[in-house]
């Protein structure tokens, strides 16, 4: 016996629509009665946008395509919704209903924004080692290659910058994956003393600046090696850029059940009132950085956040600044 097809009634249709992950709203064209509004359309209904959008569609018979609106969730976070819909016609061409499709695109737009930020950050961060390599090559081509000591010195610069470039690329790729995925990065115990020594040796401070490292042997932090190395290197480079006399200190210590990593300097210090903004992308902080605190510190904040830690930059009591990264202990 062959089963006969039947049309589902409105209750069954509503039950089916409730199981969809996308918001669906159906309104009768003649009465304006709301026939279906599934749970996934709840954000739109809650904030009074549903009636506004449907009324416009019914009155004008218009079609809406990917119209974006913003609403606020119960927890205070903003949500971005995309609306698409239009009239439904019967076989005679008469409008019988209007259907509105509601899609929460908050997460999609966050991923897209993270990808755009990554490209911007990568371009900025890659510029420094590439410029150093190109400069060394130009010096060698202009005659330094004929002088053995000069040749070896600039070849050493190229080798060091290539190594730095490799580490930076790995860090940026790990960071990009963390940003796009919206989650934490793989964690491992990172010995801090060798890392701080390596960063200290790579610095190029002004003449006469003493670079100090204070960290007990055996101290480790829980994090991602490439990201932590890049974060500390960026903070140390920022300190070297703004310190013309005195010292730069890189240190690690146990603190409040976790690990604190500090980069302190005796440089020009922070302008008053900018402590909360120095890690914003493209922020310009006055005398501390005429070219802007910018992306180097933004990379630091994002890298530390991806490792489950936090970071701040504050003035030193006797002048200069102290940047502190706080991470869990293994």
Backbone bond lengths (Angstrom), bond angles and torsions (degrees), N, CA, C in turn:
res aa  C-N    CA-C-N  psi(-1)  N-CA   C-N-CA  omega(-1)  CA-C   N-CA-C  phi
1 X - - - 1.468 - - 1.523 108.67 -
2 X 1.326 115.50 124.32 1.451 119.79 -178.05 1.518 111.00 -84.85
3 X 1.361 115.10 134.22 1.466 119.07 179.71 1.513 109.94 -69.29
4 X 1.293 116.30 143.80 1.461 121.06 178.19 1.521 109.49 -96.64
5 X 1.307 115.76 140.02 1.458 120.88 179.46 1.521 109.57 -74.78
6 X 1.306 116.42 145.75 1.450 120.45 175.89 1.519 109.58 -139.40
7 X 1.286 116.41 156.02 1.451 121.14 179.65 1.530 109.63 -85.60
8 X 1.321 118.08 131.97 1.467 119.09 177.32 1.516 110.35 -68.49
9 X 1.337 116.52 143.91 1.459 118.96 177.14 1.530 109.65 -80.27
10 X 1.318 116.37 176.77 1.456 121.15 -174.50 1.526 111.95 -64.04
11 X 1.353 116.15 -35.82 1.464 119.35 179.82 1.522 110.67 -64.37
12 X 1.349 115.37 -42.97 1.458 119.43 178.71 1.517 110.84 -65.02
13 X 1.337 115.71 -41.87 1.462 119.73 178.73 1.529 110.51 -60.59
14 X 1.328 115.77 -42.57 1.457 118.99 178.92 1.508 111.89 -62.92
15 X 1.339 116.56 -39.41 1.464 120.45 178.47 1.521 110.99 -63.55
16 X 1.319 117.25 -40.11 1.460 120.95 177.97 1.522 111.15 -64.84
17 X 1.324 115.80 -42.97 1.460 119.22 -177.91 1.522 112.06 -66.85
18 X 1.349 116.77 -30.17 1.461 119.57 179.24 1.530 111.77 -63.40
19 X 1.324 116.27 -24.20 1.457 120.33 -178.06 1.529 112.81 -84.53
20 X 1.319 116.70 -7.90 1.462 119.93 179.47 1.528 110.43 -77.74
21 X 1.350 117.57 142.81 1.470 119.87 177.27 1.515 112.94 -77.38
22 X 1.325 117.82 -9.56 1.460 122.37 -179.11 1.526 109.44 -102.91
23 X 1.325 115.86 148.65 1.454 120.70 -179.99 1.522 111.43 -76.69
24 X 1.325 117.23 130.58 1.459 122.74 177.85 1.525 108.57 -128.33
25 X 1.334 116.37 130.53 1.462 122.64 177.62 1.519 107.97 -128.19
26 X 1.349 117.03 131.64 1.467 122.05 178.17 1.524 108.35 -127.53
27 X 1.342 117.17 131.57 1.458 121.76 179.71 1.525 109.15 -128.59
28 X 1.321 116.40 140.91 1.460 121.67 178.96 1.524 109.91 -70.63
29 X 1.347 116.61 133.91 1.460 120.21 -174.49 1.519 112.55 -72.08
30 X 1.341 117.87 -31.95 1.459 120.12 -176.21 1.522 112.22 -82.62
31 X 1.325 115.98 -49.61 1.462 119.76 -175.17 1.518 113.43 -90.38
32 X 1.311 116.22 -18.77 1.455 119.54 -174.54 1.509 112.91 75.46
33 X 1.342 116.80 8.76 1.460 121.58 -177.88 1.531 110.44 -71.30
34 X 1.303 115.18 137.94 1.452 120.73 176.53 1.523 108.34 -77.04
35 X 1.330 116.40 114.90 1.456 120.81 -177.02 1.518 112.29 -90.87
36 X 1.329 116.71 -42.33 1.463 121.57 -176.92 1.522 108.78 -141.79
37 X 1.296 117.06 135.08 1.472 122.05 169.83 1.520 105.95 -151.75
38 X 1.323 116.13 97.45 1.465 118.99 -173.66 1.528 111.93 -74.49
39 X 1.315 115.22 172.99 1.469 120.84 -174.04 1.523 111.83 -62.03
40 X 1.336 117.18 -34.29 1.455 120.52 -178.17 1.523 112.47 -65.26
41 X 1.329 117.16 -16.38 1.472 121.08 176.77 1.520 111.40 -91.94
42 X 1.330 116.86 8.57 1.456 121.26 -173.92 1.507 115.06 -59.34
43 X 1.357 117.74 -38.91 1.460 119.81 179.95 1.520 110.90 -59.94
44 X 1.323 116.11 -39.95 1.465 119.90 -179.15 1.527 110.72 -69.19
45 X 1.318 116.68 -40.57 1.459 120.29 -179.40 1.531 110.80 -67.28
46 X 1.334 115.73 -42.41 1.469 120.69 -174.26 1.517 111.91 -60.25
47 X 1.316 116.62 -37.91 1.465 119.20 -172.52 1.532 113.27 -99.33
48 X 1.358 116.36 20.69 1.449 119.94 169.65 1.511 115.14 71.48
49 X 1.337 117.48 10.84 1.458 119.73 -179.24 1.525 111.58 -85.10
50 X 1.340 116.97 -20.06 1.453 120.38 -175.22 1.523 111.68 -62.13
51 X 1.330 116.46 -52.17 1.461 119.83 -177.23 1.521 111.77 -61.45
52 X 1.343 116.27 -38.65 1.468 120.06 -179.84 1.511 111.46 -61.84
53 X 1.346 116.22 -47.97 1.459 119.80 -177.68 1.529 111.60 -67.71
54 X 1.338 117.55 -41.27 1.461 120.85 -178.93 1.526 111.25 -67.82
55 X 1.334 116.46 -40.75 1.472 119.74 179.94 1.521 110.72 -60.14
56 X 1.306 116.80 -41.49 1.466 120.08 179.63 1.525 110.87 -66.13
57 X 1.329 116.41 -40.12 1.456 120.13 179.41 1.527 110.98 -65.16
58 X 1.355 116.34 -43.80 1.465 120.38 -177.66 1.517 110.77 -66.54
59 X 1.329 117.47 -45.13 1.460 121.01 -176.38 1.522 112.04 -67.19
60 X 1.332 116.27 -41.87 1.467 119.53 -175.33 1.517 113.09 -98.97
61 X 1.319 116.89 -10.37 1.459 119.30 -176.22 1.514 112.05 61.92
62 X 1.312 116.19 29.61 1.462 119.83 -172.02 1.521 111.93 -87.28
63 X 1.305 114.65 162.46 1.457 122.87 174.05 1.521 108.97 -107.70
64 X 1.312 116.46 133.64 1.458 122.52 179.86 1.525 108.47 -108.96
65 X 1.331 117.26 131.45 1.460 121.56 -179.64 1.528 110.14 -127.14
66 X 1.322 116.18 114.35 1.463 122.83 175.11 1.528 112.55 50.26
67 X 1.306 116.17 45.85 1.469 120.02 175.78 1.520 108.60 -80.53
68 X 1.313 117.54 125.88 1.456 121.63 -175.95 1.516 112.48 -96.74
69 X 1.310 117.02 135.80 1.462 122.18 173.48 1.526 107.81 -136.73
70 X 1.326 116.05 160.22 1.457 121.77 176.83 1.518 109.81 -116.73
71 X 1.322 115.89 136.80 1.465 122.09 174.52 1.523 107.64 -130.17
72 X 1.318 116.68 173.69 1.456 121.73 -178.77 1.523 109.24 -117.83
73 X 1.324 115.94 130.43 1.459 120.70 178.62 1.534 110.40 -75.21
74 X 1.332 115.21 171.08 1.463 120.25 179.32 1.528 112.12 -61.69
75 X 1.353 116.74 -29.74 1.470 119.76 -179.00 1.524 112.94 -85.93
76 X 1.346 117.02 6.44 1.459 121.12 177.18 1.505 114.96 90.88
77 X 1.336 117.48 -7.34 1.467 120.00 179.78 1.525 110.47 -80.41
78 X 1.336 115.63 145.76 1.463 120.65 178.70 1.524 109.94 -77.75
79 X 1.316 115.36 145.33 1.465 121.72 174.97 1.517 108.58 -126.77
80 X 1.307 115.83 141.99 1.459 121.86 -179.98 1.527 108.68 -108.90
81 X 1.348 116.75 121.92 1.453 121.65 -178.93 1.517 110.39 -112.16
82 X 1.335 115.93 145.00 1.457 122.41 174.90 1.524 108.26 -113.46
83 X 1.329 117.08 127.88 1.460 122.61 -176.69 1.520 110.37 -112.27
84 X 1.338 115.62 133.53 1.463 121.48 173.46 1.525 107.40 -140.04
85 X 1.314 117.10 142.11 1.458 118.85 179.32 1.510 112.05 174.06
86 X 1.336 114.61 -179.14 1.451 119.85 -179.58 1.508 111.36 173.07
87 X 1.329 117.22 -173.31 1.464 121.53 -177.10 1.527 112.38 -76.00
88 X 1.344 114.57 149.89 1.465 122.17 172.93 1.528 107.65 -109.82
89 X 1.327 117.81 129.42 1.468 122.28 -175.99 1.526 110.74 -112.29
90 X 1.337 115.27 148.75 1.465 119.71 175.74 1.517 109.70 -85.62
91 X 1.326 116.02 -172.79 1.468 120.13 -175.60 1.524 112.18 -64.71
92 X 1.338 117.14 -22.90 1.466 121.06 178.78 1.522 112.97 -89.84
93 X 1.345 116.01 1.80 1.459 119.16 179.11 1.501 114.20 86.21
94 X 1.321 118.25 6.09 1.459 121.69 179.81 1.533 109.91 -84.91
95 X 1.321 115.29 139.92 1.462 119.83 178.75 1.522 108.74 -75.27
96 X 1.328 116.10 122.75 1.462 121.44 -179.48 1.527 112.84 -109.23
97 X 1.304 116.40 -24.51 1.465 119.49 -177.26 1.524 109.17 -159.74
98 X 1.316 114.07 168.69 1.461 121.21 173.93 1.531 107.62 -126.61
99 X 1.304 115.00 136.89 1.462 121.07 -179.57 1.515 108.97 -119.14
100 X 1.328 116.37 133.37 1.461 121.90 177.53 1.525 108.38 -123.05
101 X 1.312 115.10 128.47 1.465 121.93 179.41 1.529 107.72 -103.87
102 X 1.341 117.72 126.45 1.468 123.52 -177.00 1.527 108.58 -115.34
103 X 1.307 116.61 123.64 1.465 120.95 -178.41 1.528 108.85 -126.18
104 X 1.332 117.41 123.53 1.465 122.10 176.23 1.533 107.92 -79.25
105 X 1.332 116.17 108.59 1.475 120.96 -176.06 1.520 111.25 -105.64
106 X 1.337 117.78 17.36 1.459 121.54 -177.96 1.524 111.38 -56.57
107 X 1.316 116.79 -50.25 1.462 121.09 -176.86 1.525 111.14 -67.82
108 X 1.319 116.57 -38.65 1.467 119.51 179.01 1.521 111.19 -62.95
109 X 1.329 116.55 -44.03 1.459 119.34 179.71 1.522 111.42 -68.68
110 X 1.349 116.76 -32.00 1.461 118.97 176.44 1.528 110.58 -63.89
111 X 1.333 116.58 -42.92 1.468 119.96 178.37 1.523 111.32 -63.99
112 X 1.332 116.56 -41.89 1.456 119.65 179.44 1.519 111.23 -64.06
113 X 1.329 116.40 -40.28 1.468 120.12 178.22 1.526 110.46 -65.64
114 X 1.337 116.85 -39.43 1.464 120.75 177.72 1.516 111.06 -62.11
115 X 1.324 117.24 -39.13 1.459 120.58 178.75 1.528 110.92 -66.22
116 X 1.341 116.66 -41.35 1.470 119.13 178.25 1.530 110.54 -64.87
117 X 1.330 116.48 -41.73 1.462 119.94 178.96 1.523 111.02 -62.13
118 X 1.321 115.76 -39.73 1.457 119.15 -179.25 1.523 111.11 -61.50
119 X 1.325 117.42 -44.18 1.468 120.42 -179.92 1.530 110.05 -60.90
120 X 1.335 116.17 -43.22 1.463 119.94 179.61 1.522 110.92 -63.83
121 X 1.328 116.80 -45.91 1.456 121.13 -179.56 1.525 111.02 -63.19
122 X 1.326 115.64 -43.99 1.463 119.59 -177.39 1.527 110.75 -61.42
123 X 1.328 116.71 -44.96 1.459 120.07 -179.56 1.524 111.14 -60.01
124 X 1.331 116.01 -41.91 1.468 120.46 -179.10 1.525 111.29 -67.20
125 X 1.328 116.05 -47.57 1.464 119.94 -174.91 1.524 112.64 -70.63
126 X 1.320 117.84 -32.86 1.465 120.88 -178.50 1.529 112.07 -74.18
127 X 1.313 116.49 -19.33 1.463 120.31 -175.21 1.530 112.56 -63.24
128 X 1.346 117.48 -39.49 1.466 119.88 -174.82 1.522 113.07 -64.04
129 X 1.357 120.02 -54.25 1.470 117.59 178.80 1.522 113.36 -65.64
130 X 1.312 117.81 -33.83 1.465 119.62 178.90 1.524 110.90 -65.25
131 X 1.328 116.52 -40.38 1.462 119.92 178.21 1.522 110.94 -63.71
132 X 1.338 117.06 -41.72 1.466 120.97 179.04 1.525 111.08 -62.90
133 X 1.326 117.34 -41.40 1.465 121.06 179.06 1.522 110.63 -64.92
134 X 1.330 117.02 -45.47 1.465 120.63 -179.51 1.525 111.11 -63.25
135 X 1.336 116.79 -39.56 1.466 120.28 179.14 1.522 111.02 -63.56
136 X 1.338 116.95 -44.60 1.468 120.84 178.84 1.521 111.35 -61.41
137 X 1.325 116.51 -40.72 1.479 120.17 178.92 1.524 110.78 -63.84
138 X 1.336 116.56 -41.99 1.469 120.09 179.18 1.522 111.31 -62.09
139 X 1.345 116.42 -41.52 1.464 119.94 178.86 1.524 110.81 -64.23
140 X 1.313 116.96 -41.98 1.468 120.64 178.54 1.525 110.94 -62.91
141 X 1.316 116.68 -42.80 1.462 120.68 -178.73 1.528 112.25 -69.05
142 X 1.329 116.11 -25.69 1.469 118.83 -178.62 1.522 113.04 -82.43
143 X 1.339 117.64 0.85 1.467 119.52 174.73 1.508 115.34 134.81
144 X 1.348 118.13 -15.37 1.458 120.22 -177.98 1.529 112.17 -64.60
145 X 1.330 117.55 -23.70 1.464 119.78 -179.57 1.529 112.38 -67.16
146 X 1.341 116.90 -17.52 1.463 120.52 179.18 1.529 111.92 -83.46
147 X 1.327 117.00 -11.74 1.469 121.87 179.51 1.527 107.68 -107.31
148 X 1.336 118.92 110.50 1.475 120.67 -172.46 1.525 114.68 -52.06
149 X 1.333 117.84 -45.72 1.465 119.40 -178.29 1.530 111.32 -63.90
150 X 1.336 115.18 -44.18 1.466 119.23 179.09 1.525 110.61 -65.43
151 X 1.318 115.72 -43.00 1.463 119.98 -179.99 1.529 110.64 -58.50
152 X 1.328 116.54 -48.25 1.464 120.19 -178.21 1.525 111.40 -64.62
153 X 1.336 115.77 -37.38 1.464 118.84 -179.43 1.527 111.53 -63.83
154 X 1.334 116.47 -45.92 1.464 119.01 -178.05 1.525 112.27 -75.09
155 X 1.325 117.29 -29.86 1.462 119.25 172.63 1.530 109.86 -65.09
156 X 1.328 116.92 -35.51 1.466 120.86 175.46 1.515 111.55 -63.91
157 X 1.361 115.88 -40.05 1.470 119.59 176.25 1.525 110.50 -61.03
158 X 1.316 116.50 -44.77 1.463 120.50 -178.92 1.523 110.63 -62.24
159 X 1.330 116.36 -43.81 1.461 120.01 179.28 1.526 111.32 -61.82
160 X 1.343 116.43 -44.31 1.460 120.45 -179.15 1.525 111.42 -64.19
161 X 1.335 116.54 -41.72 1.460 120.06 -178.80 1.529 111.29 -70.82
162 X 1.332 117.16 -34.15 1.468 119.72 175.77 1.522 110.59 -64.40
163 X 1.335 115.94 -40.07 1.457 119.88 177.22 1.524 110.34 -64.36
164 X 1.330 116.00 -42.27 1.467 120.67 177.55 1.525 110.34 -62.80
165 X 1.324 115.81 -40.14 1.463 120.53 -179.71 1.528 110.79 -62.56
166 X 1.330 116.07 -41.26 1.457 119.68 178.26 1.515 112.17 -62.51
167 X 1.342 116.27 -44.56 1.465 119.89 178.50 1.519 111.39 -63.29
168 X 1.324 115.63 -39.48 1.458 120.33 -179.19 1.527 110.82 -65.14
169 X 1.328 116.87 -43.07 1.461 120.12 179.19 1.525 110.35 -61.51
170 X 1.330 116.83 -42.83 1.462 119.60 178.83 1.525 110.99 -63.36
171 X 1.337 116.63 -41.90 1.462 120.35 179.08 1.523 111.57 -63.34
172 X 1.319 116.83 -43.72 1.457 120.66 -178.91 1.521 111.27 -65.82
173 X 1.323 117.23 -37.54 1.456 119.79 178.68 1.529 111.37 -66.98
174 X 1.331 116.33 -41.71 1.468 119.56 176.69 1.524 109.98 -63.18
175 X 1.332 115.91 -43.09 1.458 120.48 179.91 1.520 110.88 -64.16
176 X 1.328 117.42 -41.17 1.461 120.77 179.68 1.517 110.78 -61.47
177 X 1.324 116.97 -42.90 1.461 119.70 178.98 1.525 110.62 -63.01
178 X 1.328 116.55 -39.32 1.464 119.99 179.41 1.517 111.09 -66.23
179 X 1.335 117.53 -41.92 1.459 121.33 -179.12 1.524 111.35 -65.30
180 X 1.330 116.29 -46.54 1.452 120.08 -176.13 1.520 110.55 -69.72
181 X 1.339 117.06 -39.58 1.462 120.20 -179.31 1.516 111.84 -76.17
182 X 1.335 117.15 -21.79 1.453 120.40 -179.51 1.511 113.28 72.13
183 X 1.337 117.38 20.30 1.453 120.49 -177.66 1.507 111.52 -128.19
184 X 1.326 114.99 -177.11 1.452 120.85 -179.84 1.521 110.84 -79.42
185 X 1.325 116.05 161.13 1.458 121.83 179.19 1.525 109.63 -92.72
186 X 1.347 117.62 162.54 1.469 119.99 176.50 1.523 110.77 -57.92
187 X 1.319 116.63 135.98 1.457 122.10 -174.37 1.531 111.27 -110.23
188 X 1.320 115.74 143.13 1.460 121.60 175.43 1.521 108.51 -149.54
189 X 1.323 117.25 162.97 1.466 121.12 177.26 1.525 109.00 -76.42
190 X 1.338 116.82 124.76 1.466 122.29 -176.39 1.527 109.22 -113.03
191 X 1.339 119.54 114.11 1.466 120.73 174.39 1.527 109.92 -62.65
192 X 1.328 116.56 129.11 1.461 119.69 -171.48 1.532 114.09 -89.14
193 X 1.308 118.40 -36.54 1.463 119.07 -175.51 1.532 111.93 -59.47
194 X 1.348 120.14 -48.65 1.466 118.73 177.90 1.525 112.79 -61.10
195 X 1.321 116.82 -36.44 1.462 119.93 -179.47 1.519 110.76 -67.10
196 X 1.324 117.78 -44.97 1.466 120.61 179.79 1.526 110.84 -65.35
197 X 1.343 117.30 -39.33 1.473 120.14 176.79 1.526 110.77 -61.22
198 X 1.322 116.64 -41.37 1.473 120.55 -179.29 1.524 111.24 -64.61
199 X 1.329 116.32 -44.25 1.467 119.98 178.72 1.522 110.31 -63.40
200 X 1.332 117.48 -42.67 1.467 121.49 -179.65 1.529 111.20 -60.31
201 X 1.324 116.68 -42.30 1.470 120.39 -179.77 1.526 112.13 -68.12
202 X 1.325 116.94 -27.28 1.469 119.78 -178.05 1.526 113.16 -82.69
203 X 1.348 117.90 -11.58 1.465 120.32 -177.59 1.523 111.94 -69.92
204 X 1.318 115.50 149.83 1.463 122.38 174.50 1.526 108.65 -124.43
205 X 1.352 117.02 71.48 1.467 119.47 -177.81 1.524 111.20 -76.50
206 X 1.326 115.67 173.03 1.468 120.45 175.80 1.522 110.08 -63.71
207 X 1.336 115.53 157.19 1.452 120.93 -179.13 1.534 110.89 -57.24
208 X 1.327 115.94 133.41 1.452 121.04 177.19 1.514 114.82 90.86
209 X 1.341 118.17 -7.41 1.463 120.72 179.67 1.526 109.16 -79.42
210 X 1.325 116.31 126.30 1.460 121.28 178.43 1.525 109.42 -88.96
211 X 1.323 116.45 129.67 1.467 121.59 177.15 1.527 108.27 -105.06
212 X 1.320 116.70 118.53 1.462 122.13 -176.20 1.529 110.15 -111.50
213 X 1.342 114.97 148.51 1.463 121.05 174.18 1.518 108.04 -127.15
214 X 1.315 115.82 126.41 1.463 121.72 177.53 1.526 108.48 -128.90
215 X 1.317 116.39 108.83 1.457 120.34 -178.74 1.516 108.78 -162.61
216 X 1.319 118.89 127.08 1.466 120.20 179.36 1.526 111.42 -66.05
217 X 1.309 116.64 142.60 1.460 120.93 174.93 1.527 108.80 -62.76
218 X 1.315 115.57 140.96 1.456 119.76 178.45 1.514 114.63 91.13
219 X 1.336 118.04 -10.87 1.466 119.72 178.21 1.524 109.20 -72.65
220 X 1.335 116.43 133.38 1.467 121.64 -179.85 1.519 109.50 -136.03
221 X 1.310 115.71 155.19 1.461 122.71 175.87 1.519 108.68 -123.49
222 X 1.310 115.96 154.70 1.453 121.26 178.73 1.526 108.72 -91.79
223 X 1.326 116.81 120.14 1.458 119.71 -177.99 1.509 111.85 -176.63
224 X 1.324 115.69 -163.36 1.460 123.21 178.25 1.526 107.62 -108.65
225 X 1.331 119.09 118.69 1.472 120.65 -171.24 1.523 114.32 -53.18
226 X 1.339 117.73 -47.75 1.465 119.36 -178.00 1.524 112.18 -62.86
227 X 1.343 116.11 -40.78 1.460 118.91 -178.63 1.520 111.82 -69.37
228 X 1.324 116.99 -41.57 1.460 119.12 -179.58 1.520 110.91 -66.93
229 X 1.341 116.99 -41.01 1.466 119.90 177.89 1.527 110.75 -59.93
230 X 1.344 116.94 -42.52 1.466 119.85 -179.45 1.515 111.65 -68.23
231 X 1.338 116.68 -39.47 1.464 119.91 -179.50 1.522 111.07 -63.57
232 X 1.346 117.34 -46.76 1.464 119.99 -179.94 1.524 110.41 -66.39
233 X 1.335 117.26 -40.21 1.464 120.41 179.40 1.524 111.16 -61.83
234 X 1.335 117.22 -40.38 1.465 119.99 179.20 1.530 111.39 -65.83
235 X 1.337 116.79 -41.77 1.464 119.58 178.83 1.529 110.81 -65.41
236 X 1.342 116.78 -41.61 1.465 120.29 -179.91 1.526 110.81 -66.62
237 X 1.339 117.09 -41.05 1.470 120.00 178.06 1.520 110.95 -63.67
238 X 1.332 116.63 -37.26 1.462 120.37 177.48 1.526 110.57 -64.73
239 X 1.344 116.08 -40.39 1.467 120.02 177.94 1.521 110.87 -64.66
240 X 1.345 117.04 -43.88 1.466 120.34 -179.84 1.524 111.66 -63.41
241 X 1.308 116.19 -34.96 1.463 120.76 -177.68 1.526 111.59 -65.35
242 X 1.332 116.37 -30.33 1.463 119.90 -172.03 1.524 113.08 -114.44
243 X 1.336 117.05 17.07 1.464 120.61 178.82 1.522 109.20 -119.64
244 X 1.314 116.04 114.80 1.466 120.42 -178.04 1.530 112.43 -104.27
245 X 1.321 117.22 -13.05 1.460 121.30 175.86 1.521 109.49 -156.91
246 X 1.347 114.81 153.51 1.461 118.46 179.33 1.520 111.74 103.62
247 X 1.339 116.95 -127.31 1.457 119.45 -173.97 1.529 111.50 -149.57
248 X 1.329 113.21 164.84 1.469 122.93 171.46 1.521 106.56 -125.95
249 X 1.332 117.50 131.27 1.458 120.22 -177.21 1.524 110.40 -123.34
250 X 1.335 115.70 129.10 1.455 122.66 173.78 1.523 107.56 -109.72
251 X 1.327 117.27 126.03 1.460 119.00 -174.85 1.517 111.13 -142.72
252 X 1.327 114.63 157.88 1.457 121.86 175.54 1.513 109.48 -138.45
253 X 1.330 116.70 143.84 1.467 120.53 -179.22 1.520 109.61 -159.39
254 X 1.308 115.78 156.01 1.458 120.84 172.51 1.529 108.68 -76.29
255 X 1.329 115.64 138.86 1.455 118.43 -178.21 1.530 110.06 -155.70
256 X 1.319 116.41 125.37 1.471 122.50 175.56 1.529 112.57 52.45
257 X 1.304 116.37 41.24 1.448 120.58 177.80 1.513 114.94 81.70
258 X 1.328 117.59 -4.53 1.455 122.08 178.35 1.516 110.69 -124.22
259 X 1.323 115.94 -154.48 1.460 121.86 -179.67 1.526 109.14 -127.78
260 X 1.327 115.74 133.37 1.466 121.68 176.55 1.522 109.31 -112.68
261 X 1.314 116.39 129.08 1.465 123.00 177.88 1.525 106.91 -115.89
262 X 1.331 117.20 122.51 1.459 121.02 -175.36 1.530 111.24 -118.26
263 X 1.324 113.81 143.09 1.464 121.69 169.11 1.525 105.80 -123.12
264 X 1.326 116.24 109.71 1.471 121.92 -176.66 1.519 109.27 -115.01
265 X 1.339 116.14 152.04 1.462 119.90 178.84 1.515 110.60 -147.65
266 X 1.336 115.64 169.03 1.469 121.97 176.71 1.526 109.82 -110.50
267 X 1.328 115.32 35.12 1.460 120.85 -175.11 1.509 114.24 -81.69
268 X 1.325 115.22 -152.77 1.465 121.37 -171.73 1.514 113.74 -74.98
269 X 1.325 117.87 -13.12 1.458 120.34 176.68 1.512 113.18 80.17
270 X 1.321 114.46 179.65 1.465 122.09 -178.05 1.518 111.23 -100.56
271 X 1.331 118.11 139.83 1.463 119.34 170.13 1.526 109.54 -62.91
272 X 1.309 116.93 149.97 1.461 121.25 -177.47 1.524 110.76 -62.10
273 X 1.331 115.27 137.61 1.459 121.28 170.96 1.508 116.70 82.85
274 X 1.343 119.04 10.03 1.462 119.34 -177.37 1.524 112.91 -109.50
275 X 1.341 117.50 4.75 1.467 119.92 -175.14 1.517 112.90 -56.34
276 X 1.332 117.41 -35.95 1.460 120.70 -176.95 1.523 112.33 -80.24
277 X 1.332 118.17 -9.60 1.462 119.40 -173.54 1.521 113.80 -114.12
278 X 1.329 118.10 -6.54 1.461 119.47 -170.58 1.519 113.29 -65.72
279 X 1.349 118.28 -19.99 1.454 120.21 -179.49 1.524 112.48 -94.98
280 X 1.332 117.62 4.47 1.457 119.88 175.66 1.527 109.98 -72.66
281 X 1.309 115.06 145.04 1.466 118.42 176.83 1.534 109.85 -64.47
282 X 1.331 115.11 134.33 1.466 123.61 174.18 1.526 113.76 69.18
283 X 1.342 117.05 7.40 1.468 117.86 178.40 1.525 109.80 -67.19
284 X 1.326 116.30 136.50 1.458 122.22 177.98 1.518 108.30 -109.86
285 X 1.332 115.52 122.44 1.454 119.57 -169.09 1.511 115.11 -105.27
286 X 1.312 118.10 30.12 1.460 118.70 176.18 1.516 112.36 73.47
287 X 1.340 116.58 -134.46 1.457 120.32 -170.97 1.523 112.77 -65.75
288 X 1.347 116.56 -25.30 1.457 118.13 -177.84 1.527 110.62 -63.21
289 X 1.326 118.22 -36.33 1.460 120.04 -176.77 1.513 108.83 -153.34
290 X 1.303 116.96 100.46 1.459 120.28 -179.05 1.518 111.73 -64.18
291 X 1.346 116.65 -24.59 1.455 120.19 179.34 1.524 111.42 -94.62
292 X 1.311 118.76 4.00 1.453 122.94 178.30 1.512 112.41 96.54
293 X 1.345 116.42 141.32 1.458 119.43 171.10 1.514 109.39 -60.99
294 X 1.299 116.91 -42.32 1.452 124.88 163.33 1.512 116.35 57.39
295 X 1.314 113.66 -145.21 1.451 120.08 -165.23 1.511 114.04 -78.65
296 X 1.324 118.82 -25.85 1.459 119.68 179.19 1.513 111.62 -58.38
297 X 1.320 117.58 -46.33 1.458 121.33 179.17 1.529 111.72 -76.32
298 X 1.334 117.07 -28.65 1.463 119.22 175.23 1.520 110.47 -64.25
299 X 1.328 116.70 -39.20 1.461 121.20 175.36 1.527 110.07 -60.55
300 X 1.327 117.08 -41.29 1.464 120.98 179.26 1.528 110.33 -58.30
301 X 1.314 116.43 -50.79 1.465 119.93 -177.96 1.521 111.58 -60.48
302 X 1.321 117.35 -44.28 1.456 120.07 -177.70 1.522 111.14 -68.91
303 X 1.333 116.76 -38.94 1.462 120.06 179.14 1.529 110.73 -64.11
304 X 1.324 116.80 -45.73 1.469 120.73 -178.97 1.523 110.24 -66.18
305 X 1.324 117.14 -40.56 1.463 120.69 178.01 1.522 110.85 -62.15
306 X 1.341 117.08 -40.54 1.467 120.67 178.98 1.518 111.57 -63.60
307 X 1.342 117.60 -24.88 1.466 121.35 178.47 1.529 112.20 -90.62
308 X 1.324 117.32 2.44 1.458 120.44 178.95 1.512 114.18 83.30
309 X 1.339 117.89 19.03 1.459 121.39 179.99 1.508 112.29 -114.03
310 X 1.326 116.37 -167.57 1.459 121.32 175.03 1.520 109.26 -143.15
311 X 1.325 115.87 163.49 1.454 121.69 -175.82 1.523 109.36 -144.56
312 X 1.340 117.07 146.32 1.457 120.61 172.43 1.523 109.15 -144.71
313 X 1.308 114.87 161.82 1.465 122.68 179.34 1.521 106.73 -131.48
314 X 1.337 117.59 125.31 1.462 120.39 -175.23 1.532 109.96 -141.09
315 X 1.317 117.43 159.71 1.471 119.82 178.83 1.531 111.93 -69.73
316 X 1.330 116.17 147.38 1.457 121.16 170.63 1.523 109.36 -81.84
317 X 1.309 115.13 151.55 1.477 119.73 -177.95 1.519 111.07 -60.85
318 X 1.326 118.14 -39.48 1.464 121.31 -176.67 1.532 112.94 -102.57
319 X 1.300 116.86 22.51 1.458 120.98 179.50 1.521 111.89 103.26
320 X 1.323 115.96 148.99 1.449 120.68 -176.50 1.520 111.17 93.94
321 X 1.324 116.06 -166.28 1.454 120.39 -177.67 1.524 110.72 -135.35
322 X 1.332 115.01 161.82 1.459 122.59 172.74 1.525 107.83 -131.87
323 X 1.322 116.28 120.84 1.463 121.65 173.65 1.523 107.94 -104.47
324 X 1.326 117.32 132.36 1.460 121.88 -176.35 1.519 110.69 -126.47
325 X 1.319 115.48 124.67 1.474 122.75 172.20 1.523 107.06 -103.43
326 X 1.326 116.63 127.78 1.459 121.50 176.55 1.516 109.98 -113.84
327 X 1.346 115.66 123.65 1.455 122.49 -179.01 1.527 109.78 -129.98
328 X 1.335 117.21 159.65 1.468 118.81 174.94 1.540 110.75 -67.70
329 X 1.315 115.36 153.98 1.465 120.36 171.93 1.525 107.68 -85.88
330 X 1.351 117.59 148.95 1.459 119.57 179.03 1.527 111.88 -66.32
